[in-house]
Structures are given as C-alpha cells and as structure tokens.
C-alpha cells in the first residue's frame, strides 16, 4: 500500500520534483469553492436569518417555517442535504402570513 501526502499549493513547490519522487496534486481551498457559487449562503448568515425570523411579524406566533427553493444539493443517495437550499422567505403556521428574507 502506498502513502498519499496532501499539501496545500502554497507550501508545495510543484516545479522541483524528480522522477522517483511522488507528484503533489494541488487542491483548492474550501473558501475558493464557496465563493465560486454565488447562490451559496454563508452558514452564519443563514443561522442569523432563521433566528431573527423565529416569530411571526404579524401575530407573534412562535412557530414559523422557512420557505426554500427546490435547488438543494443532493447527496450520493439522491436526498437533499439540509441547509443547502436557497432561503427565500418565511411562513407563519398560525395566521399563514408570508414574508420574504
């Protein structure tokens, strides 16, 4: 069995390698992949939106459900990954009023 070492591209010098030395595969940082998708909402921002809209704006009913688009990321089983869909608004379970984000 061979060993695979993972290095960040900044730490690796890709031009200096010999034939017997293993090659280094560069990986993008996770922050670069998140910035490439403009619809991705930051986890902290999403949590703040959910917290600030936890009560109805009209009747102060304590049960509010988020309204999300059907564009969530799917896992390898084809199921939606929670928290990855685009959050567009909220709906009160008491008076049925809706408001946008």
HUZI-V762446 format. One record per residue. RES is the residue in one letter. SS is DSSP state (H for helix, E for strand, L for the rest). OMEGA is omega as a letter, one per 40 degrees, with the letter a starting at -180 (* if undefined). BURIAL is I if it has 9 or more other ideal C-beta (glycine too) atoms within 8 Angstrom, else O. Layout:
res: [RES | RES]
ss: [SS | SS]
omega: [OMEGA | OMEGA]
burial: [BURIAL | BURIAL]
This chain:
res: [X | X | X | X | X | X | X | X | X | X | X | X | X | X | X | X | X | X | X | X | X | X | X | X | X | X | X | X | X | X | X | X | X | X | X | X | X | X | X | X | X | X | X | X | X | X | X | X | X | X | X | X | X | X | X | X | X | X | X | X | X | X | X | X | X | X | X | X | X | X | X | X | X | X | X | X | X | X | X | X | X | X | X | X | X | X | X | X | X | X | X | X | X | X | X | X | X | X | X | X | X]
ss: [L | L | L | L | L | L | L | L | L | L | L | L | L | L | L | L | L | L | L | L | L | L | L | L | L | L | L | L | L | H | H | H | H | H | H | H | L | L | L | L | L | L | H | H | H | H | H | H | H | H | H | H | L | L | L | L | L | L | L | L | L | L | L | E | E | E | E | E | L | L | L | L | L | E | L | L | L | L | L | E | L | L | L | L | L | L | E | E | E | E | E | E | L | L | L | L | L | E | E | E | L]
omega: [i | i | i | i | a | i | i | a | a | a | a | i | a | a | a | i | i | a | a | i | a | i | a | a | a | i | i | i | a | i | i | a | i | a | a | i | a | a | a | i | i | a | a | i | i | i | i | i | i | a | a | i | a | i | i | i | a | a | a | i | a | a | a | i | i | i | a | i | a | a | a | i | a | i | a | i | i | i | a | i | a | i | a | i | i | a | a | a | a | i | i | i | i | a | i | i | a | i | a | a | *]
burial: [O | O | O | O | O | O | O | O | O | O | O | I | O | O | O | O | O | O | O | O | O | O | O | I | O | O | O | O | O | O | O | O | I | O | O | O | O | O | O | O | O | O | O | O | O | I | O | O | I | I | O | O | I | O | O | I | O | O | O | O | I | O | O | I | O | I | I | I | O | O | O | I | O | O | O | O | O | O | O | I | I | O | O | O | I | O | I | O | I | I | I | I | O | O | O | O | I | I | O | O | O]
